[in-house]
Amino acid sequence: MQGPRTYRFSFLLLILALILSCLLNISSGSVSIPFADVLSTLFGETPEVASWEYIIWDYRVPKAFTSILVGGGLSSSGLLMQTLFRNPLAGPFVLGISSGASLGAALLLMGASLLAGYTSFSFLGDVSLAIAASIGSFLVLLVVMVVAQRVKDTMALLIIGLMFGSITSAIVSVLAYFSSAENLQRFIFWSFGSVGNLSTGQLLLLLVIVALGILLSILSIKSLNAFLLGEHYAQSLGVSLKKSRLTIIIATGLLAGGITAFAGPIAFVGLAVPHLTRQIFDTMEHKVLIPAVMLYGAILMLLCDTLAQLPNSASVLPINAITSLVGAPVVIWLLVRKRKMMF
């Protein structure tokens, strides 16, 4: 177990790694910009080529900031779910909230003819997709909250959440079967995930949603630590199970649902980063884990987005594929080396 000073040093290293990952991400792209010019532009100087300033400030910086929010938010929601259910395979998608966002997007992209109110969304342009996905995740979250009030067993809630995910996935499959090739392709591209298509307004809204989710996570630290030793122990410490579960579910819904709505369903990060953090930090204290998983998740997403951008090419690989290809071997190696999973 590491001491407080070691944690402080570890966090300093993580912050330094985050800054370096962010600079590397901003320096990469279809247009080759020298690293020195990237640094000088970030510090307010005018670059040699006028278009570089636009590329850096209007596209690459927002994309890097989106990666930080997505990585940190998904990792935090994964930590919440793994702690609540005391299940190492739990992730931000287990409650079906992200599946609800996918269903909302699928209804808009592939089932437009079935939606009487589609015209009310269409005039909103690109924002309509985020709105539809947000509504889908919110409706599923609402149902899960109602169920959580009636179901006392946390594991039963986990199974019910998985069933909601299966139902929404089945509806998406039916929509895909009857959809035109063009609409199906649009949905498939959305399902690949992306951190580079957000406007300034969307990015600010995502920031607010993630900030609210993280705030609720921080307020739940005592409950999360108590849940690790079982619900009966948590009750003996005076933790209200019903209130704590609802707070954690709402936090997960905001983080996973909001991020999926704006960036698409990005896999692996929420499941793997909490394990990676526990193995490296060797602690179960959520006062340490929450900021640590946020930093690790942000660094991982920045690196994956950097790898997804093919050098000097306008082509960008699916971020979902990169997160799994890069992260999975690292987690496997850590688990094999430690020979146990912390739970």
RAWOKA-V773578 format. One record per run of one state. SS is the DSSP state (~ for helix, > for strand, _ for the rest). FROM is the first residue (numbers start at 0). LEN is the number of residues. If there is no record, write none. Layout:
BEGIN
ss | from | len
SS | FROM | LEN
SS | FROM | LEN
END
This chain:
BEGIN
ss | from | len
_ | 0 | 3
~ | 3 | 24
_ | 27 | 7
~ | 34 | 8
_ | 42 | 7
~ | 49 | 36
_ | 85 | 11
~ | 96 | 13
_ | 109 | 2
~ | 111 | 3
_ | 114 | 3
~ | 117 | 5
_ | 122 | 4
~ | 126 | 24
_ | 150 | 3
~ | 153 | 25
_ | 178 | 2
~ | 180 | 11
_ | 191 | 8
~ | 199 | 20
_ | 219 | 1
~ | 220 | 7
_ | 227 | 3
~ | 230 | 6
_ | 236 | 4
~ | 240 | 23
_ | 263 | 5
~ | 268 | 13
_ | 281 | 4
~ | 285 | 23
> | 308 | 1
_ | 309 | 6
> | 315 | 1
_ | 316 | 2
~ | 318 | 20
_ | 338 | 5
END
